[in-house]
């Protein structure tokens, strides 16, 4: 867990997306800390958090509930990205009344009313398995930064956000090298249910499919997309809005999926405007 700002202010809880760490919120969190006590967590399997074997949507949501209970968060402003946004949506149902509003950037959502039978198609399976080929170790943090700075996935990130990921998403080894915290095997395990939700074939585990509970979220929810994101994120945002009774939409121009790390100032402004 990380904290920005003094205690005693209204709480804001920030939850990152798959593969990242709490620290990538730094610019957004510092922009909100004058008004809120800002908290962010490393999701399970990421950063300094534990590395269990189960990565279903309700596992992550229950982790968020543990944070809410431990910190006794009330009237919290939940702000999440991608699968981390989904964590907050499901936690809002598990802990009714604890969130005053939710700001969710391109959440992973399936519409249980349009569930399909069968498993993942070959393309989706290939993408999940592709995560296993990620490079795990680098000569140094500087080598990671140099490699990622030119990667399309990180090309538009601010310098501050990228360094935050490099410094906290990797653990130093005894020989000076650094190793990825969220290993390729863990990321692949996380991505499978995500792709199942994307393609409308997610069944859940013994607890069932949780997405039907989104219809019961009773606080205001702002669902955002980014103009340069993949169309599947726009589709999942439409699903989310169609399920939640108090949902509204916002599009970030000139930004991709990781808008909080590309245009943190725009995210801070949009988060504040949603309270008006």
C-alpha positions in Angstrom: 0.0 0.0 0.0 1.1 3.6 -0.7 -0.3 6.8 0.7 -0.2 10.4 -0.5 -1.5 13.3 1.5 -2.4 13.6 5.2 -5.0 11.5 6.9 -8.3 13.1 7.8 -9.3 14.0 4.2 -11.8 12.1 2.2 -10.2 8.9 1.0 -9.5 8.0 -2.6 -8.5 4.5 -3.5 -6.5 3.9 -6.7 -6.1 0.5 -8.3 -3.8 -0.2 -11.3 -4.2 -2.5 -14.3 -2.6 -5.8 -15.1 1.2 -5.9 -15.1 1.8 -2.6 -13.3 2.2 -1.4 -9.7 0.7 1.1 -7.3 3.6 3.6 -8.0 2.5 4.3 -11.6 -0.3 6.4 -10.1 2.2 8.8 -8.6 1.5 11.9 -10.8 -2.3 11.4 -10.5 -2.1 10.8 -6.7 0.1 13.9 -6.1 -2.5 15.9 -8.1 -5.3 14.7 -5.9 -3.5 14.8 -2.5 -4.4 18.4 -1.7 -8.1 17.2 -1.5 -7.9 13.5 -0.7 -6.0 11.0 1.4 -4.9 8.9 -1.6 -4.2 5.2 -1.3 -3.0 2.8 -3.9 -2.2 -0.9 -3.7 -0.1 -3.4 -5.5 -2.7 -5.9 -6.8 -2.1 -9.6 -6.0 0.7 -11.0 -8.2 2.2 -7.6 -8.7 5.0 -5.6 -7.1 5.4 -6.3 -3.4 2.1 -8.1 -3.0 1.7 -11.8 -2.5 1.8 -14.2 -5.5 -1.0 -16.7 -5.0 -2.3 -19.3 -7.5 -5.8 -17.9 -8.1 -6.4 -14.8 -10.3 -10.2 -14.7 -10.8 -12.0 -11.3 -10.8 -13.5 -12.0 -7.4 -10.1 -12.7 -5.9 -8.9 -9.2 -6.8 -12.2 -7.7 -5.6 -12.0 -9.4 -2.3 -8.4 -8.1 -1.9 -9.8 -4.6 -2.3 -12.5 -5.3 0.3 -9.7 -6.3 2.7 -8.1 -2.9 2.1 -11.4 -1.1 2.7 -12.0 -3.0 5.9 -8.5 -2.7 7.2 -8.3 1.1 6.6 -12.0 1.5 7.5 -12.6 3.5 4.3 -15.9 5.2 4.1 -17.3 7.5 1.4 -14.3 6.6 -0.7 -13.7 7.8 -4.2 -12.6 4.7 -6.2 -10.4 5.3 -9.2 -9.2 2.4 -11.3 -7.7 1.3 -14.6 -8.5 -1.7 -16.7 -8.7 -4.9 -14.6 -8.1 -2.7 -11.6 -11.2 -0.7 -12.4 -13.1 -4.0 -12.5 -11.8 -4.8 -9.0 -13.4 -1.6 -7.8 -16.7 -2.2 -9.5 -17.0 -5.7 -8.0 -15.9 -4.4 -4.6 -18.5 -1.8 -4.6 -21.2 -4.5 -4.7 -19.4 -6.5 -2.0 -19.1 -3.5 0.2 -22.2 -1.4 -0.5 -22.2 2.1 0.8 -18.4 2.4 1.1 -17.9 4.3 -2.2 -19.3 7.7 -2.9 -18.4 7.4 -6.6 -16.3 5.4 -9.0 -14.1 6.7 -11.8 -13.2 3.6 -14.0 -10.9 3.8 -17.0 -11.6 1.1 -19.6 -12.7 -1.6 -17.2 -12.7 -5.3 -18.1 -16.4 -6.2 -18.3 -18.5 -8.9 -19.9 -22.2 -8.7 -20.3 -23.6 -11.8 -18.6 -26.8 -11.3 -20.6 -24.9 -12.1 -23.8 -22.7 -14.9 -22.5 -21.3 -17.3 -25.1 -20.5 -21.0 -24.8 -17.1 -22.5 -25.5 -13.6 -21.4 -24.6 -11.1 -19.0 -26.0 -10.4 -18.9 -29.7 -6.9 -19.4 -31.1 -6.2 -15.7 -31.4 -7.0 -15.1 -27.8 -5.1 -18.1 -26.6 -2.1 -16.9 -28.6 -2.2 -13.5 -26.9 -2.4 -15.1 -23.4 0.5 -17.4 -24.2 2.4 -14.5 -25.6 2.7 -13.1 -22.1 4.9 -16.0 -21.3 7.6 -14.8 -23.7 8.1 -11.5 -21.9 11.7 -10.8 -20.9 12.1 -11.4 -17.2 15.6 -10.1 -16.4 17.7 -7.1 -17.4 21.2 -5.9 -16.7 19.9 -2.9 -14.7 17.0 -0.6 -14.2 18.5 1.8 -16.7 18.5 -1.0 -19.3 14.8 -1.6 -18.6 14.0 2.1 -19.0 15.9 2.3 -22.3 14.1 -0.8 -23.7 10.7 0.2 -22.6 11.0 3.8 -23.6 10.9 2.7 -27.3 8.2 0.1 -26.8 4.8 1.0 -28.3 3.1 0.1 -25.1 5.1 2.7 -23.1 6.1 5.2 -25.8 3.6 7.9 -24.6 4.1 7.4 -20.9 5.5 10.4 -19.0 9.1 10.0 -17.8 7.9 10.0 -14.2 5.4 7.2 -14.7 7.8 5.0 -16.7 10.5 5.3 -14.1 8.0 4.5 -11.3 7.2 1.3 -13.1 10.8 0.4 -13.7 11.9 1.1 -10.1 9.0 -0.7 -8.5 7.8 -3.3 -11.0 11.3 -5.0 -10.9 13.2 -6.4 -7.9 17.0 -6.0 -7.7 19.1 -9.1 -7.7 22.3 -9.8 -5.9 24.4 -9.5 -9.1 23.0 -6.0 -9.9 20.5 -7.2 -12.4 16.8 -6.7 -12.0 13.9 -9.1 -12.3 10.2 -8.5 -13.2 8.0 -8.8 -10.2 4.9 -9.9 -12.1 6.4 -12.9 -13.8 5.3 -14.0 -17.3 3.6 -17.1 -15.8 1.6 -15.0 -13.4 0.6 -12.4 -16.1 -0.5 -15.2 -18.4 -2.7 -16.6 -15.5 -4.2 -13.2 -15.0 -4.8 -12.6 -18.7 -6.8 -15.8 -19.3 -9.9 -14.7 -17.4 -9.5 -11.2 -18.8 -9.6 -12.5 -22.4 -12.5 -14.8 -21.4 -14.4 -11.7 -20.3 -13.5 -9.8 -23.4 -14.9 -12.6 -25.6 -18.0 -13.2 -23.5 -17.0 -16.8 -22.5 -16.0 -16.2 -18.8 -17.7 -18.7 -16.5 -16.0 -17.8 -13.2 -15.1 -20.3 -10.5 -17.1 -21.9 -7.7 -18.3 -18.5 -6.8 -19.9 -18.1 -10.3 -19.8 -15.2 -12.7 -19.7 -11.9 -10.8 -20.6 -9.5 -13.6 -24.4 -9.6 -13.1 -23.8 -7.8 -9.8 -22.9 -4.6 -11.6 -26.6 -3.9 -12.1 -26.8 -3.4 -8.3 -24.1 -0.7 -8.0 -26.0 2.3 -6.6 -23.3 5.1 -6.6 -22.5 7.3 -9.6 -19.9 5.7 -12.0 -18.0 7.5 -14.7 -16.8 5.1 -17.3 -14.0 6.4 -19.5 -12.4 5.4 -22.8 -9.4 6.7 -24.7 -9.5 7.7 -28.4 -6.4 5.7 -29.3 -7.3 2.5 -27.4 -8.3 -0.8 -29.0 -11.9 -1.1 -30.0 -12.5 -4.0 -27.5 -12.0 -1.4 -24.7 -14.7 0.8 -26.2 -17.0 -2.3 -26.4 -16.4 -3.3 -22.8 -17.1 0.3 -21.7 -20.4 0.2 -23.5 -21.2 -3.1 -21.7 -20.4 -1.5 -18.3 -22.6 1.5 -19.0 -25.4 -0.7 -20.1 -25.3 -2.7 -16.9 -25.0 0.1 -14.3 -28.0 2.3 -13.5 -26.0 5.5 -12.6 -23.2 5.3 -15.2 -22.0 8.1 -17.5 -19.3 8.2 -20.1 -16.2 10.2 -20.9 -13.7 10.0 -23.8 -10.1 11.1 -23.4 -8.8 12.5 -26.7 -5.1 12.1 -27.8 -4.6 9.2 -25.3 -4.3 5.4 -25.3 -5.3 2.7 -22.8 -2.9 3.9 -20.1 -4.2 7.5 -20.0 -3.3 8.0 -16.4 0.4 7.5 -17.2 0.2 9.4 -20.6 -1.9 12.4 -19.5 -2.0 12.4 -15.7 -3.1 16.1 -15.6 -6.1 15.4 -17.8 -7.1 12.5 -15.5 -6.8 14.6 -12.4 -9.0 17.3 -14.0 -11.6 14.7 -15.0 -11.6 13.1 -11.6 -12.2 16.4 -10.0 -14.9 17.4 -12.5 -16.8 14.2 -11.7 -17.4 15.5 -8.1 -19.2 18.6 -9.3 
